Amino acid sequence: MTLEALRDGDPRQVGPYTLLVRLGEGGMGVVYLGQAADGTQVAVKLIRARMDAHADFRRRFAREVAAAKRVARFCTAPVLDADVEGDVAYLVTEYVEGPSLGDAVRESGPLKGSALDGLAAAMAMALRAIHGAGVVHRDLKPSNVLLSQVGPKVIDFGIAQLMDAEMSSAIVGTPSYMSPEQVSGATIGPASDIFSWGCTVAYAASGKPPFGSGSVPTILLRIINEAPELHGLSGPLRDLVLASLTKSPRERPTAQDLMDRLSAANLGVAPGGTPLPRPGAGTDVGGTPAPTGSTGTGPGAPAAPTGGTDATVPGNRRKVLAAAAAVVVAVAGASVAVAWRTLGTSSSARTPAVSTTAQAAHPNTQAKPQNPLRAPGKITFYSPPEPAATRQAEEWKKDRPRDAELMSKLAAVPHAVRLNEPEVRQKVDDTVTGAQQEGGVPVFLINYLPGSECRPATAAELATYQEWIKGIASTIGQAKAAVILEPGATVKVPGVKDCDPQGSVEQRYKDLRQAVQTLKSNPNTAVYLDGSQDLYPGTALMAERLIRAGIDRADGFFLNTAAFQPTEKSVAYGKALSACISVQRATGAKDCPLDGKADPATMPHFIVDTARNGQGSWRPTKKYPDPQTWCNPPGRGAGSRPTTDTGEELVDAYLWIARAGSSSGRCRRGEGGEKDPERGVVSPEAGLWWPDLALERAEKANPPL
């Protein structure tokens, strides 16, 4: 086996254990192959100094070690020893030789027959032991299953917590193997591990996760909404995996149920329930579509989150150094945890904003609010180069130099940085730091509100969302920033016409008001709510919704993110909407009376999205049952570059919010088939990068790039 020699800075002895070689390194520490006094080989994990210096961590570490020691040794790697009191915190587990399930499948292909049956049974027995000790694994996946010479073993309880601990606000796990309750931030119990068991067995049988691959947001949406793909499975085992992947935790079998049903079906289980030994290792910003038959003023299609290459989940990047030498770290292992309860703490040294509570108690400490888009002098915007366009330029550089140059120009235009995945603090921190270094203002697009597509959301989901918002606000601190808050949130409102009647209209407005208040606790953060676009859903109705959503606490509203309306039309609509808001607030009216006199002092400002409106709205020359003028309209181009020099008193800025190269989705225009009858091709799913579309928008940019 290939192992890494000890480095100069590595210790040679930890407690009674002699360290021999390095086995790997994770987010919380380094793992070594060690030797006990009696010559037994063990895995020794040293916890990083920056981690073990904290008393709270030590207490949690000690608690999880105690929990792991209660787990029976059936198909698991036991914890042998630990020291949480000394200068160096460490953990000792059984050393298991053998490839991980992930490595075995990648190298030799999917498991079949008795190998697959035995794996399923061994993992079920391991979960029975883990759950019997009052522990939830929370990160069962192919890399945490080792195929040892004595059979499969489940390892790495590093993110397990006691089941009776308060866990409702923590999301922990690896995206492709997470349960729906982990995705939504609901309470996590043993049933979550059963779901991950099903995902892992499905992977072993096919070589692919049952909910596919792609960006993190895309995978999470599939887990919540779609049925799994179970290739390579058949008969009773397929039925059992399907039952384990039920969306409702209450309807899934328990670990004991898995063992009983596997035994009854005689799938790789010897009499008495003992597993047989292992055989040889063999989306983008969008509004809601206008009603059928709408004209070019209809808004954009519902879009899937567009994490794409941006989407990342921080955590375990531990390397598997050899197929025959896998590391067992049973407790406190490096995890891919996203702990929502800790989102309020930024790792940066940026000065935090004064809390609203502190401001109320000590008004003299309150910083004077300053909208960075209205500051005197020339305002510039900052963002990292747009990743998809940058990547496209690199791919085309050799064979298509002209197109590559256009993509490079498109990528260089400052754009709204998307925040639409579970962990975004690092992205926010990097962007704000870059903006401060360059002297520009970053624009963040927050698009992660549960139930944003007309669906009602649970109280747990919404509470998790607000904690997520707090994390963003804390990371921004007192730095300058503009926030585009939840496109579509005031258009697709649960409980209103054409949306889910079970939803709560007032809850939606409450959530938006709370998010605005949290973000506005930072004195230099500007926040804008969605004002939709001209004619949809209507000026008076949109004015009423913005008032209820807290436009008085925000800096204004934004327009045109789901449409292609020319700037002058959006500005005219924005002025009318602003005046209507002023009149409604003053009179309590629900319409926009023509004789109503707006007070300039109470007229909110607004922003116009010009990322795709350089050629204005599309008017099809062909007749379609439903023209879907919002859906990948041909011949459109990028518009005015981001600027605060708008020449309009109420217009704070023209910004690039929507991505010029993102597909609106499948555009059938009321006709059958999968192809877009206007373009003659099958367009990518909503939110996905479309190189041809991006090039078209760059070529037809007005003004030119």
C-alpha positions as CSV (number, residue, x, y, z in Angstrom):
1,M,0.0,0.0,0.0
2,T,1.1,3.6,-0.7
3,L,1.2,5.7,2.5
4,E,2.7,9.2,3.1
5,A,5.7,9.5,5.4
6,L,5.6,11.7,8.4
7,R,6.4,15.3,7.8
8,D,8.9,17.4,9.7
9,G,6.2,19.0,11.8
10,D,4.3,15.8,12.6
11,P,4.6,14.4,16.2
12,R,6.2,10.9,16.5
13,Q,4.3,10.0,19.7
14,V,0.9,10.8,21.0
15,G,0.1,9.5,24.4
16,P,1.0,5.8,24.4
17,Y,0.7,5.6,20.6
18,T,3.7,5.7,18.2
19,L,2.8,7.4,14.9
20,L,4.1,5.6,11.8
21,V,2.8,7.3,8.7
22,R,0.1,9.7,7.6
23,L,-3.1,8.3,6.4
24,G,-5.0,11.5,5.5
25,E,-6.0,14.9,6.5
26,G,-9.5,16.4,6.9
27,G,-11.0,19.7,8.0
28,M,-10.6,19.0,11.7
29,G,-7.3,17.2,11.9
30,V,-4.7,14.8,10.6
31,V,-5.1,11.0,10.7
32,Y,-2.1,8.7,11.3
33,L,-1.4,5.1,11.3
34,G,-0.3,4.4,14.8
35,Q,0.9,1.5,16.9
36,A,-0.2,0.8,20.5
37,A,2.1,-0.5,23.2
38,D,1.1,-4.1,22.4
39,G,1.9,-3.7,18.7
40,T,-1.7,-3.3,17.5
41,Q,-2.1,-1.0,14.6
42,V,-4.7,1.8,15.1
43,A,-5.9,5.0,13.4
44,V,-5.0,8.1,15.5
45,K,-6.6,11.4,14.7
46,L,-5.1,14.6,16.1
47,I,-7.6,17.4,16.4
48,R,-6.3,20.7,15.1
49,A,-5.0,23.2,17.8
50,R,-7.4,25.9,16.6
51,M,-10.2,23.5,17.3
52,D,-9.2,21.9,20.6
53,A,-8.4,25.3,22.2
54,H,-12.1,25.9,22.7
55,A,-13.8,24.6,25.8
56,D,-17.1,24.2,24.1
57,F,-15.5,22.0,21.4
58,R,-13.8,19.9,24.0
59,R,-17.1,19.3,25.8
60,R,-18.8,18.4,22.5
61,F,-15.9,16.2,21.5
62,A,-16.0,14.4,24.9
63,R,-19.8,13.9,24.5
64,E,-19.5,12.4,21.0
65,V,-16.7,10.1,22.1
66,A,-18.8,8.8,24.9
67,A,-21.7,8.3,22.5
68,A,-19.6,6.5,20.0
69,K,-18.2,4.1,22.6
70,R,-21.7,2.9,23.3
71,V,-22.1,1.7,19.7
72,A,-21.8,-2.1,19.4
73,R,-19.1,-3.4,17.2
74,F,-21.4,-5.1,14.7
75,C,-20.2,-4.0,11.2
76,T,-18.7,-0.7,12.6
77,A,-15.2,0.4,13.5
78,P,-15.0,0.9,17.3
79,V,-13.6,3.8,19.2
80,L,-10.7,2.4,21.3
81,D,-9.4,5.5,23.1
82,A,-9.5,9.3,23.3
83,D,-7.9,12.2,25.2
84,V,-9.9,15.4,25.4
85,E,-8.1,16.9,28.4
86,G,-4.5,17.0,27.4
87,D,-2.7,19.7,25.4
88,V,-3.4,17.7,22.2
89,A,-6.9,16.3,21.7
90,Y,-6.9,13.0,19.9
91,L,-9.0,10.0,19.0
92,V,-8.1,6.4,18.5
93,T,-10.1,3.9,16.4
94,E,-9.7,0.5,15.0
95,Y,-7.6,0.6,11.8
96,V,-9.4,-1.1,9.0
97,E,-7.6,-2.2,5.8
98,G,-9.7,-2.2,2.7
99,P,-11.0,0.1,0.0
100,S,-14.1,2.3,0.5
101,L,-17.3,1.4,-1.3
102,G,-16.8,4.4,-3.4
103,D,-13.3,3.4,-4.5
104,A,-14.4,-0.2,-5.2
105,V,-17.3,0.8,-7.4
106,R,-15.2,3.4,-9.3
107,E,-12.4,0.8,-9.9
108,S,-14.4,-2.4,-10.4
109,G,-17.9,-1.4,-11.3
110,P,-21.2,-1.8,-9.4
111,L,-21.7,-4.7,-7.0
112,K,-24.0,-7.5,-7.9
113,G,-25.7,-10.6,-6.5
114,S,-24.5,-11.7,-3.0
115,A,-21.9,-8.9,-2.8
116,L,-24.7,-6.3,-3.1
117,D,-27.0,-8.2,-0.7
118,G,-24.3,-8.6,1.9
119,L,-23.4,-4.9,1.7
120,A,-27.0,-3.9,2.3
121,A,-27.3,-6.2,5.2
122,A,-24.0,-5.2,6.8
123,M,-25.0,-1.5,6.6
124,A,-28.4,-2.2,8.1
125,M,-26.8,-4.1,11.0
126,A,-24.4,-1.2,11.5
127,L,-27.2,1.3,11.7
128,R,-29.1,-0.9,14.1
129,A,-26.0,-0.8,16.4
130,I,-25.6,3.0,16.0
131,H,-29.2,3.8,16.6
132,G,-29.3,1.4,19.5
133,A,-26.7,3.6,21.2
134,G,-28.8,6.7,20.8
135,V,-26.7,8.1,18.0
136,V,-27.5,9.3,14.5
137,H,-24.7,8.9,11.9
138,R,-25.9,11.8,9.7
139,D,-23.4,11.2,6.9
140,L,-23.7,7.7,5.7
141,K,-22.2,7.5,2.1
142,P,-20.0,5.3,0.0
143,S,-16.7,6.8,1.3
144,N,-17.9,6.0,4.9
145,V,-18.3,2.2,4.1
146,L,-15.1,0.2,4.1
147,L,-14.9,-3.2,2.4
148,S,-12.6,-5.0,4.8
149,Q,-11.6,-8.7,4.7
150,V,-14.2,-9.5,7.3
151,G,-17.0,-7.7,5.6
152,P,-18.3,-4.1,5.1
153,K,-17.9,-1.7,8.0
154,V,-19.6,1.6,8.5
155,I,-17.2,4.3,9.7
156,D,-16.8,8.0,10.6
157,F,-19.3,9.1,13.2
158,G,-17.6,12.5,13.1
159,I,-20.9,14.4,12.6
160,A,-23.1,12.1,14.7
161,Q,-24.8,13.7,17.7
162,L,-26.9,12.3,20.5
163,M,-30.5,11.8,19.3
164,D,-31.8,13.6,22.3
165,A,-29.8,16.7,21.6
166,E,-31.4,19.7,20.1
167,M,-30.8,19.1,16.4
168,S,-33.7,20.8,14.6
169,S,-31.6,23.7,13.3
170,A,-28.6,21.8,12.0
171,I,-28.2,20.5,8.5
172,V,-25.4,18.0,8.2
173,G,-24.5,15.6,5.4
174,T,-23.2,15.0,1.9
175,P,-25.6,16.4,-0.8
176,S,-26.1,13.3,-2.9
177,Y,-26.9,11.2,0.2
178,M,-28.8,13.6,2.3
179,S,-32.4,13.0,3.4
180,P,-35.2,15.5,2.6
181,E,-35.3,16.5,6.3
182,Q,-31.6,17.4,6.2
183,V,-32.2,19.5,3.1
184,S,-35.1,21.3,4.6
185,G,-33.4,21.8,8.0
186,A,-36.1,19.8,9.9
187,T,-35.4,17.6,12.9
188,I,-33.0,14.8,12.1
189,G,-33.5,11.3,13.5
190,P,-32.6,7.7,12.7
191,A,-34.9,7.8,9.7
192,S,-32.5,10.2,8.0
193,D,-29.8,7.5,8.1
194,I,-32.3,5.0,6.6
195,F,-32.7,7.3,3.6
196,S,-28.9,7.6,3.3
197,W,-28.7,3.8,3.5
198,G,-31.1,3.6,0.5
199,C,-29.0,6.1,-1.5
200,T,-25.8,4.2,-0.7
201,V,-27.2,0.8,-1.7
202,A,-28.5,2.4,-4.9
203,Y,-25.1,3.8,-5.7
204,A,-23.5,0.4,-5.0
205,A,-25.9,-1.2,-7.5
206,S,-25.5,1.3,-10.3
207,G,-22.4,3.4,-9.7
208,K,-24.5,6.6,-9.6
209,P,-26.4,8.3,-6.8
210,P,-30.1,7.8,-7.1
211,F,-30.8,11.6,-7.5
212,G,-28.2,12.1,-10.1
213,S,-25.4,14.6,-10.3
214,G,-25.0,18.3,-11.0
215,S,-24.9,21.4,-8.9
216,V,-25.7,21.2,-5.2
217,P,-29.0,23.1,-5.4
218,T,-30.1,20.9,-8.3
219,I,-29.4,17.7,-6.3
220,L,-31.2,19.0,-3.3
221,L,-34.3,20.0,-5.3
222,R,-34.4,16.4,-6.7
223,I,-34.2,14.9,-3.3
224,I,-37.1,17.0,-2.1
225,N,-39.3,16.7,-5.2
226,E,-38.4,13.8,-7.5
227,A,-38.4,10.0,-7.4
228,P,-35.1,8.2,-7.3
229,E,-33.6,6.3,-10.2
230,L,-32.8,2.7,-9.1
231,H,-30.8,1.1,-11.8
232,G,-29.2,-2.2,-11.1
233,L,-31.7,-3.1,-8.4
234,S,-34.5,-5.7,-8.7
235,G,-36.8,-7.9,-6.6
236,P,-37.1,-7.5,-2.8
237,L,-34.0,-5.5,-2.4
238,R,-35.3,-2.9,-4.8
239,D,-38.6,-2.7,-2.9
240,L,-36.7,-2.2,0.3
241,V,-34.5,0.5,-1.1
242,L,-37.6,2.3,-2.5
243,A,-39.3,2.1,0.9
244,S,-36.2,3.6,2.5
245,L,-36.3,6.6,0.1
246,T,-39.8,7.6,0.9
247,K,-39.9,11.4,1.4
248,S,-41.7,11.1,4.8
249,P,-39.4,9.9,7.6
250,R,-42.4,8.3,9.4
251,E,-43.0,6.0,6.5
252,R,-39.5,4.6,6.2
253,P,-38.5,1.3,7.7
254,T,-36.2,1.2,10.8
255,A,-32.8,-0.4,10.8
256,Q,-34.4,-3.4,12.6
257,D,-37.1,-3.5,9.8
258,L,-34.3,-3.6,7.2
259,M,-32.6,-6.6,9.0
260,D,-35.9,-8.5,9.4
261,R,-36.9,-8.0,5.7
262,L,-33.5,-8.7,4.4
263,S,-33.4,-11.9,6.5
264,A,-36.9,-12.9,5.4
265,A,-35.9,-12.4,1.8
266,N,-32.7,-14.3,2.4
267,L,-30.6,-11.5,0.9
268,G,-27.1,-12.0,2.0
269,V,-28.0,-12.8,5.6
270,A,-27.1,-16.0,7.3
271,P,-29.3,-17.6,9.9
272,G,-29.6,-15.5,13.0
273,G,-29.2,-12.2,11.0
274,T,-25.4,-12.3,10.6
275,P,-24.3,-10.7,7.3
276,L,-22.3,-13.0,5.1
277,P,-18.6,-12.2,4.6
278,R,-17.9,-9.9,1.7
279,P,-17.1,-11.6,-1.6
280,G,-14.2,-10.3,-3.6
281,A,-14.3,-6.6,-4.2
282,G,-15.5,-6.7,-7.6
283,T,-31.3,27.7,-12.2
284,D,-31.7,31.4,-12.8
285,V,-33.6,34.4,-11.6
286,G,-37.2,34.3,-12.8
287,G,-40.7,35.4,-12.1
288,T,-43.8,33.3,-12.7
289,P,-45.1,32.8,-16.3
290,A,-47.9,35.1,-17.3
291,P,-51.3,33.4,-18.2
292,T,-51.5,31.6,-21.5
293,G,-51.6,33.9,-24.4
294,S,-49.7,36.7,-22.7
295,T,-47.7,39.2,-24.8
296,G,-44.1,40.3,-24.5
297,T,-44.8,41.7,-21.1
298,G,-45.2,38.3,-19.4
299,P,-42.5,37.6,-16.8
300,G,-39.9,34.9,-16.7
301,A,-40.3,31.3,-16.1
302,P,-39.8,29.7,-12.7
303,A,-36.1,29.0,-12.5
304,A,-34.2,26.3,-10.8
305,P,-31.3,27.5,-8.5
306,T,-28.3,28.2,-10.6
307,G,-25.5,27.0,-8.4
308,G,-23.7,25.4,-11.3
309,T,-20.0,25.8,-10.8
310,D,-20.5,28.3,-8.0
311,A,-22.3,25.8,-5.8
312,T,-20.0,24.4,-3.1
313,V,-20.5,22.6,0.2
314,P,-17.6,23.2,2.6
315,G,-16.2,20.2,4.6
316,N,-14.4,16.9,4.3
317,R,-11.9,16.9,1.4
318,R,-10.0,14.0,3.0
319,K,-8.0,12.1,0.4
320,V,-8.1,8.4,0.0
321,L,-4.4,7.7,-0.3
322,A,-4.7,4.0,-1.4
323,A,-7.5,1.7,-2.3
324,A,-6.1,-0.9,0.1
325,A,-5.6,1.5,3.0
326,A,-8.8,3.3,4.2
327,V,-8.9,5.5,7.3
328,V,-11.4,4.8,10.1
329,V,-12.2,7.9,12.1
330,A,-15.2,7.0,14.2
331,V,-15.8,10.3,16.1
332,A,-15.1,13.9,15.4
333,G,-14.1,13.3,11.8
334,A,-13.9,16.0,9.2
335,S,-17.5,16.6,8.1
336,V,-19.4,18.4,5.4
337,A,-21.7,19.8,8.0
338,V,-23.6,23.0,7.4
339,A,-24.6,24.0,10.9
340,W,-27.3,26.6,10.5
341,R,-27.2,27.6,14.1
342,T,-23.6,28.9,13.6
343,L,-24.3,31.0,10.5
344,G,-24.3,34.2,12.5
345,T,-20.5,34.0,13.1
346,S,-18.2,35.2,10.3
347,S,-14.7,34.0,10.1
348,S,-13.5,37.3,8.7
349,A,-12.1,40.2,10.8
350,R,-14.6,42.6,9.3
351,T,-16.3,44.9,11.8
352,P,-19.8,43.6,12.6
353,A,-22.8,45.8,12.5
354,V,-24.3,46.9,15.7
355,S,-27.3,44.7,16.6
356,T,-30.8,46.3,16.6
357,T,-31.1,45.5,20.3
358,A,-27.9,47.2,21.1
359,Q,-28.9,50.2,19.0
360,A,-32.1,50.5,21.0
361,A,-30.3,50.3,24.3
362,H,-27.4,52.6,23.3
363,P,-28.6,54.9,20.5
364,N,-25.3,56.8,20.4
365,T,-23.6,53.7,19.1
366,Q,-25.8,53.4,16.0
367,A,-24.0,54.0,12.8
368,K,-25.7,56.4,10.4
369,P,-27.3,54.4,7.5
370,Q,-25.7,55.0,4.1
371,N,-27.0,53.5,0.9
372,P,-23.8,52.9,-1.0
373,L,-25.6,53.4,-4.3
374,R,-26.5,57.0,-3.4
375,A,-23.1,58.0,-2.1
376,P,-21.6,61.2,-3.7
377,G,-19.1,60.8,-6.5
378,K,-18.5,58.0,-9.0
379,I,-19.7,54.6,-7.9
380,T,-18.2,51.4,-9.3
381,F,-19.4,47.9,-8.9
382,Y,-17.4,44.8,-8.1
383,S,-17.8,41.0,-8.7
384,P,-15.5,38.2,-9.5
385,P,-15.5,37.3,-13.2
386,E,-18.7,35.5,-14.1
387,P,-17.7,31.8,-13.7
388,A,-19.7,30.2,-16.5
389,A,-18.7,32.8,-19.1
390,T,-15.1,32.7,-18.0
391,R,-15.1,28.9,-18.4
392,Q,-16.7,29.2,-21.8
393,A,-14.1,31.7,-22.9
394,E,-11.3,29.3,-21.9
395,E,-12.9,26.4,-23.8
396,W,-13.3,28.5,-27.0
397,K,-9.9,30.2,-26.8
398,K,-8.1,27.9,-29.2
399,D,-10.7,27.1,-31.9
400,R,-13.1,30.1,-31.6
401,P,-11.0,33.1,-30.6
402,R,-13.5,35.7,-31.6
403,D,-16.3,34.1,-29.6
404,A,-13.9,33.5,-26.7
405,E,-13.1,37.3,-26.7
406,L,-16.9,38.1,-26.5
407,M,-17.3,35.6,-23.6
408,S,-14.4,37.2,-21.8
409,K,-16.0,40.6,-22.2
410,L,-19.3,39.3,-20.9
411,A,-17.6,37.7,-17.9
412,A,-15.9,40.9,-17.0
413,V,-19.1,42.9,-16.5
414,P,-19.9,43.2,-12.8
415,H,-22.9,41.0,-12.0
416,A,-25.0,40.1,-9.0
417,V,-23.3,37.3,-7.0
418,R,-25.8,34.5,-6.4
419,L,-26.5,33.2,-2.9
420,N,-28.7,30.2,-3.4
421,E,-27.1,27.3,-1.7
422,P,-26.9,26.1,2.0
423,E,-23.5,27.5,2.8
424,V,-22.6,30.9,1.3
425,R,-20.6,32.7,4.0
426,Q,-17.2,32.1,2.3
427,K,-18.5,33.3,-1.0
428,V,-19.9,36.5,0.7
429,D,-16.7,37.0,2.6
430,D,-14.5,36.6,-0.5
431,T,-16.7,38.9,-2.6
432,V,-16.8,41.7,0.1
433,T,-13.0,41.4,0.6
434,G,-12.4,41.7,-3.1
435,A,-14.7,44.7,-3.4
436,Q,-12.9,46.5,-0.5
437,Q,-9.6,45.8,-2.2
438,E,-10.9,47.1,-5.6
439,G,-12.9,50.0,-4.2
440,G,-16.2,48.7,-5.6
441,V,-19.6,47.9,-4.3
442,P,-20.7,44.2,-4.5
443,V,-24.3,43.2,-5.4
444,F,-25.7,40.0,-3.9
445,L,-28.7,38.2,-5.3
446,I,-30.4,36.3,-2.5
447,N,-32.7,33.6,-4.0
448,Y,-33.3,30.9,-1.4
449,L,-36.6,31.5,0.3
450,P,-38.5,28.3,1.0
451,G,-41.8,28.0,-0.8
452,S,-40.7,30.7,-3.3
453,E,-42.5,28.8,-6.2
454,C,-46.0,29.4,-4.7
455,R,-45.6,26.5,-2.3
456,P,-46.2,26.9,1.4
457,A,-43.2,26.3,3.6
458,T,-42.9,24.7,7.1
459,A,-42.1,26.8,10.2
460,A,-38.8,24.9,10.5
461,E,-37.8,25.7,7.0
462,L,-38.6,29.4,7.4
463,A,-36.7,29.6,10.8
464,T,-33.7,28.0,9.1
465,Y,-33.9,30.6,6.3
466,Q,-33.9,33.5,8.7
467,E,-30.8,32.0,10.4
468,W,-29.2,31.8,7.0
469,I,-30.0,35.4,6.4
470,K,-28.4,36.3,9.7
471,G,-25.2,34.5,8.6
472,I,-25.1,36.6,5.4
473,A,-25.7,39.9,7.3
474,S,-23.1,39.0,9.8
475,T,-20.5,38.2,7.1
476,I,-21.2,41.5,5.3
477,G,-20.9,43.5,8.5
478,Q,-20.3,47.2,8.0
479,A,-18.9,46.8,4.5
480,K,-20.7,48.4,1.5
481,A,-23.1,46.1,-0.3
482,A,-26.4,46.0,-2.2
483,V,-28.8,43.1,-1.9
484,I,-31.4,42.0,-4.4
485,L,-33.8,40.1,-2.1
486,E,-35.7,37.1,-3.5
487,P,-36.9,37.7,-7.1
488,G,-40.4,36.4,-7.5
489,A,-41.2,36.5,-3.7
490,T,-43.8,39.2,-4.1
491,V,-45.1,37.7,-7.4
492,K,-45.4,34.0,-6.5
493,V,-47.1,34.3,-3.1
494,P,-48.6,31.2,-1.4
495,G,-52.3,31.8,-0.7
496,V,-53.0,34.2,-3.6
497,K,-54.7,33.5,-6.9
498,D,-52.9,31.0,-9.1
499,C,-50.8,29.8,-6.2
500,D,-51.2,27.1,-3.5
501,P,-54.4,28.1,-1.6
502,Q,-53.0,26.4,1.6
503,G,-50.2,28.9,1.9
504,S,-50.1,31.9,4.1
505,V,-50.0,35.3,2.4
506,E,-49.1,37.1,5.6
507,Q,-46.4,34.6,6.5
508,R,-44.6,35.5,3.2
509,Y,-44.7,39.2,3.9
510,K,-43.6,38.6,7.5
511,D,-40.6,36.6,6.3
512,L,-39.6,39.3,3.8
513,R,-39.9,42.0,6.4
514,Q,-37.8,40.1,8.8
515,A,-35.1,39.4,6.2
516,V,-35.1,43.1,5.3
517,Q,-34.7,44.1,8.9
518,T,-31.9,41.7,9.5
519,L,-29.9,42.9,6.4
520,K,-30.6,46.5,7.2
521,S,-29.0,46.1,10.6
522,N,-25.8,46.8,8.6
523,P,-25.6,50.5,8.1
524,N,-24.0,50.3,4.6
525,T,-26.2,47.6,3.1
526,A,-28.9,48.6,0.6
527,V,-31.8,46.1,0.2
528,Y,-34.3,46.0,-2.6
529,L,-37.5,44.0,-3.0
530,D,-39.1,42.6,-6.2
531,G,-41.3,45.0,-8.0
532,S,-41.8,42.7,-11.0
533,Q,-42.4,44.5,-14.3
534,D,-44.9,46.5,-16.3
535,L,-48.4,45.0,-16.5
536,Y,-47.7,42.0,-14.4
537,P,-49.3,41.4,-11.9
538,G,-50.4,45.1,-12.1
539,T,-49.2,48.4,-10.6
540,A,-51.8,48.7,-7.8
541,L,-51.5,45.1,-6.7
542,M,-47.7,45.2,-6.7
543,A,-47.8,48.4,-4.7
544,E,-50.0,46.8,-2.1
545,R,-47.7,43.8,-1.9
546,L,-44.5,45.8,-1.6
547,I,-46.1,47.8,1.3
548,R,-47.0,44.6,3.1
549,A,-43.6,43.2,2.5
550,G,-41.9,46.1,4.2
551,I,-40.9,48.5,1.4
552,D,-40.7,51.2,4.1
553,R,-37.8,49.4,5.7
554,A,-36.0,48.6,2.5
555,D,-34.2,50.9,0.1
556,G,-36.6,50.4,-2.7
557,F,-37.5,47.8,-5.3
558,F,-36.0,46.2,-8.4
559,L,-37.5,45.6,-11.8
560,N,-37.2,43.5,-15.0
561,T,-35.3,40.4,-13.6
562,A,-37.7,38.1,-15.3
563,A,-38.3,40.1,-18.4
564,F,-36.6,41.8,-21.3
565,Q,-38.4,45.2,-21.3
566,P,-36.4,48.1,-22.6
567,T,-34.9,50.4,-19.9
568,E,-37.1,53.4,-20.7
569,K,-40.3,51.3,-20.3
570,S,-39.0,49.8,-17.0
571,V,-38.2,53.3,-15.7
572,A,-41.7,54.6,-16.6
573,Y,-43.3,51.7,-14.8
574,G,-41.0,52.2,-11.8
575,K,-42.0,55.8,-11.5
576,A,-45.7,54.8,-11.7
577,L,-45.2,52.1,-9.1
578,S,-43.3,54.4,-6.8
579,A,-46.0,57.0,-7.0
580,C,-48.7,54.4,-6.4
581,I,-46.9,53.2,-3.2
582,S,-46.7,56.7,-2.0
583,V,-50.4,57.3,-2.5
584,Q,-51.5,54.0,-1.0
585,R,-49.4,54.5,2.1
586,A,-50.9,58.0,2.5
587,T,-54.6,57.1,1.8
588,G,-54.9,53.4,2.5
589,A,-56.4,52.9,-0.9
590,K,-55.9,49.6,-2.8
591,D,-55.7,51.1,-6.2
592,C,-53.7,53.9,-7.9
593,P,-56.2,56.8,-8.2
594,L,-55.3,59.1,-11.1
595,D,-56.0,62.1,-9.0
596,G,-53.8,60.9,-6.2
597,K,-50.9,63.2,-5.5
598,A,-47.7,61.4,-4.6
599,D,-45.3,62.8,-2.0
600,P,-41.8,62.8,-3.5
601,A,-40.4,62.3,0.1
602,T,-42.3,58.9,0.4
603,M,-41.7,57.6,-3.2
604,P,-39.3,54.7,-3.0
605,H,-36.3,54.4,-5.3
606,F,-35.7,51.5,-7.6
607,I,-33.2,49.5,-9.7
608,V,-33.6,48.2,-13.2
609,D,-32.1,44.9,-14.4
610,T,-30.4,45.6,-17.8
611,A,-28.5,42.3,-18.2
612,R,-30.7,41.1,-21.1
613,N,-32.8,44.0,-22.4
614,G,-30.4,45.5,-25.0
615,Q,-32.8,44.7,-27.8
616,G,-36.0,45.0,-25.8
617,S,-38.9,42.5,-25.6
618,W,-39.5,39.9,-28.2
619,R,-42.5,39.9,-30.5
620,P,-42.8,36.6,-32.4
621,T,-43.6,36.7,-36.1
622,K,-45.1,33.2,-36.0
623,K,-48.3,32.4,-34.2
624,Y,-48.0,29.9,-31.3
625,P,-50.7,28.6,-29.0
626,D,-48.7,30.2,-26.1
627,P,-45.8,32.3,-27.4
628,Q,-44.0,32.3,-24.1
629,T,-42.2,35.5,-24.9
630,W,-40.3,35.3,-21.7
631,C,-38.8,31.9,-22.5
632,N,-35.4,32.1,-24.2
633,P,-36.6,34.8,-26.7
634,P,-34.3,34.9,-29.8
635,G,-32.4,37.9,-30.9
636,R,-32.1,39.5,-27.4
637,G,-28.9,41.1,-26.2
638,A,-27.2,42.4,-23.1
639,G,-28.1,45.9,-22.1
640,S,-26.6,48.9,-20.4
641,R,-23.6,48.3,-18.1
642,P,-24.1,48.5,-14.4
643,T,-24.0,52.2,-13.3
644,T,-25.5,54.6,-10.8
645,D,-25.4,57.4,-13.4
646,T,-28.9,56.9,-14.6
647,G,-30.0,60.5,-15.0
648,E,-33.2,59.6,-13.1
649,E,-33.8,60.8,-9.5
650,L,-35.7,57.7,-8.5
651,V,-33.4,55.2,-10.3
652,D,-30.6,54.2,-8.0
653,A,-28.8,52.0,-10.5
654,Y,-28.9,49.9,-13.6
655,L,-27.5,46.5,-12.7
656,W,-26.9,43.1,-14.2
657,I,-29.0,40.8,-12.0
658,A,-30.2,38.0,-14.3
659,R,-27.5,35.9,-16.0
660,A,-27.3,36.7,-19.7
661,G,-26.4,33.1,-20.6
662,S,-28.9,31.2,-18.4
663,S,-31.7,29.2,-20.0
664,S,-35.3,30.0,-19.1
665,G,-36.2,26.4,-19.4
666,R,-37.9,24.1,-21.9
667,C,-39.8,26.4,-24.3
668,R,-42.6,24.5,-26.1
669,R,-44.7,27.5,-26.8
670,G,-47.9,25.5,-26.5
671,E,-46.9,22.9,-29.0
672,G,-46.1,19.2,-28.5
673,G,-42.6,17.8,-28.3
674,E,-39.5,18.7,-26.5
675,K,-38.0,21.2,-29.0
676,D,-38.5,24.9,-28.9
677,P,-40.4,25.4,-32.2
678,E,-38.8,28.9,-32.6
679,R,-35.2,27.8,-32.2
680,G,-35.6,24.2,-33.4
681,V,-33.6,22.7,-30.5
682,V,-34.3,21.3,-27.1
683,S,-33.3,24.1,-24.7
684,P,-31.5,23.3,-21.4
685,E,-33.4,23.2,-18.1
686,A,-34.2,26.4,-16.3
687,G,-31.2,28.1,-14.8
688,L,-28.5,26.1,-16.7
689,W,-25.8,27.8,-18.7
690,W,-26.4,27.8,-22.4
691,P,-23.3,28.7,-24.4
692,D,-25.2,29.5,-27.7
693,L,-27.6,31.7,-25.8
694,A,-24.8,33.5,-24.0
695,L,-23.0,34.1,-27.3
696,E,-26.2,35.5,-28.9
697,R,-26.7,37.9,-26.0
698,A,-23.1,39.0,-26.2
699,E,-23.2,39.5,-30.0
700,K,-26.4,41.5,-29.8
701,A,-25.4,43.6,-26.8
702,N,-26.6,47.2,-26.9
703,P,-24.4,49.1,-26.4
704,P,-21.8,46.6,-27.8
705,L,-19.5,44.9,-25.4
